[in-house]
Amino acid sequence: MSTPQPQALPSEPKVWLSLTQAQLDWAYDQANHAPNRVDVLKRIAQKSALSRAKVPQALRLSYGQSPIESLDWYLSEEANAPIVFLCMGALGNRAQPKTMPCKCTGSMPWVAMW
C-alpha cells in the first residue's frame, strides 16, 4: 500500500513548482510508489545470479581510490565484438554489481535489465 502524499500547509515554502520540500521528497521516494519493491529486488538479484552464472568472471577495474570508483569488464568471446557500456551512476552507492545484470554475448550483443 502506498503512502499518501503529504498535504502542504499554506505557510510552507514551495521549493519546486508547486511542491514543498516534504512533497518533493515523497515524490522521489520509490517506497511510496512501489510497495512490492522488496519482492522485485529479490527477483532482480535471482535473475542476475542466473545471468552471471552463464558468463565468465568480470574483471574489476578501478578508476579511483574508493571501492565505488570501479567497473566490471566482461570480455567477449568473439573477436572484434562491439563494446557496450552501461553506466548506472544514478543509483549512487545503493547499486551493487551483483544486482545489476548485464550480458553481451554472441554476434548479437544485448544488454538486459530486468
C-alpha positions as CSV (number, residue, x, y, z in Angstrom):
1,M,0.0,0.0,0.0
2,S,1.5,3.3,-1.0
3,T,1.7,6.2,1.5
4,P,-0.5,9.2,0.7
5,Q,1.3,12.4,-0.5
6,P,1.7,14.9,2.3
7,Q,-0.5,17.9,2.1
8,A,1.1,21.3,2.1
9,L,0.3,23.9,4.7
10,P,-0.3,27.4,3.3
11,S,2.8,28.7,5.3
12,E,5.2,26.1,3.8
13,P,7.5,27.4,1.1
14,K,7.4,25.9,-2.4
15,V,10.8,24.6,-3.4
16,W,10.0,23.4,-6.9
17,L,6.9,24.4,-8.9
18,S,4.0,24.0,-6.5
19,L,5.7,21.4,-4.3
20,T,7.0,21.8,-0.8
21,Q,10.2,20.0,0.3
22,A,8.1,17.3,2.0
23,Q,6.1,16.7,-1.1
24,L,9.1,16.6,-3.3
25,D,10.9,14.1,-1.0
26,W,7.7,12.0,-1.1
27,A,7.6,12.1,-4.9
28,Y,11.2,10.9,-5.2
29,D,10.9,8.1,-2.6
30,Q,10.2,4.9,-4.5
31,A,8.9,3.2,-1.4
32,N,5.8,5.4,-1.7
33,H,5.1,4.1,-5.3
34,A,6.3,0.5,-5.3
35,P,5.1,-1.4,-2.3
36,N,6.3,-4.6,-3.8
37,R,9.9,-3.3,-4.2
38,V,11.4,-5.8,-1.8
39,D,10.0,-8.7,-3.9
40,V,11.1,-7.0,-7.1
41,L,14.7,-6.5,-5.8
42,K,14.8,-10.2,-4.7
43,R,13.7,-11.3,-8.2
44,I,16.3,-9.0,-9.8
45,A,19.0,-10.5,-7.7
46,Q,17.9,-14.0,-8.5
47,K,17.8,-13.3,-12.3
48,S,21.2,-11.6,-12.0
49,A,22.7,-14.6,-10.4
50,L,21.4,-16.8,-13.2
51,S,22.7,-14.5,-15.8
52,R,26.1,-14.1,-14.2
53,A,26.5,-17.9,-13.9
54,K,26.4,-18.1,-17.7
55,V,29.2,-15.6,-18.4
56,P,32.9,-15.6,-17.4
57,Q,34.0,-13.7,-14.3
58,A,34.3,-10.0,-14.8
59,L,37.5,-8.1,-14.5
60,R,37.1,-5.4,-11.7
61,L,38.8,-2.2,-12.9
62,S,39.3,0.8,-10.6
63,Y,39.4,4.4,-11.8
64,G,39.7,5.9,-8.4
65,Q,40.6,5.4,-4.7
66,S,37.3,4.3,-3.3
67,P,35.5,0.9,-3.9
68,I,32.6,2.6,-5.7
69,E,35.0,4.0,-8.3
70,S,35.3,0.8,-10.2
71,L,33.6,-1.1,-13.0
72,D,33.1,-4.6,-14.1
73,W,34.6,-5.5,-17.6
74,Y,33.2,-8.6,-19.3
75,L,35.4,-9.8,-22.2
76,S,33.6,-11.0,-25.3
77,E,34.3,-14.5,-26.6
78,E,34.3,-13.1,-30.2
79,A,37.0,-11.1,-31.9
80,N,36.1,-7.5,-32.9
81,A,32.9,-7.6,-30.9
82,P,31.2,-4.2,-30.3
83,I,31.6,-2.6,-26.9
84,V,28.5,-2.0,-24.8
85,F,29.0,0.4,-21.9
86,L,26.3,0.6,-19.3
87,C,26.6,3.3,-16.7
88,M,24.4,3.1,-13.6
89,G,25.6,6.3,-11.9
90,A,22.1,7.4,-11.0
91,L,21.9,4.7,-8.4
92,G,24.8,6.1,-6.4
93,N,26.1,4.0,-3.5
94,R,23.0,1.8,-3.4
95,A,23.8,-0.2,-6.6
96,Q,25.6,-3.4,-6.2
97,P,27.2,-5.0,-9.3
98,K,25.7,-8.4,-8.4
99,T,22.1,-7.0,-8.7
100,M,22.6,-5.2,-12.0
101,P,22.6,-7.9,-14.7
102,C,24.2,-7.1,-18.0
103,K,25.1,-9.6,-20.7
104,C,26.7,-9.2,-24.1
105,T,27.4,-12.4,-26.0
106,G,27.3,-13.9,-29.4
107,S,27.2,-12.0,-32.7
108,M,24.2,-10.0,-31.5
109,P,25.1,-8.0,-28.4
110,W,22.4,-7.2,-25.9
111,V,22.1,-5.5,-22.6
112,A,19.4,-6.7,-20.3
113,M,18.0,-5.0,-17.2
114,W,15.2,-7.0,-15.5
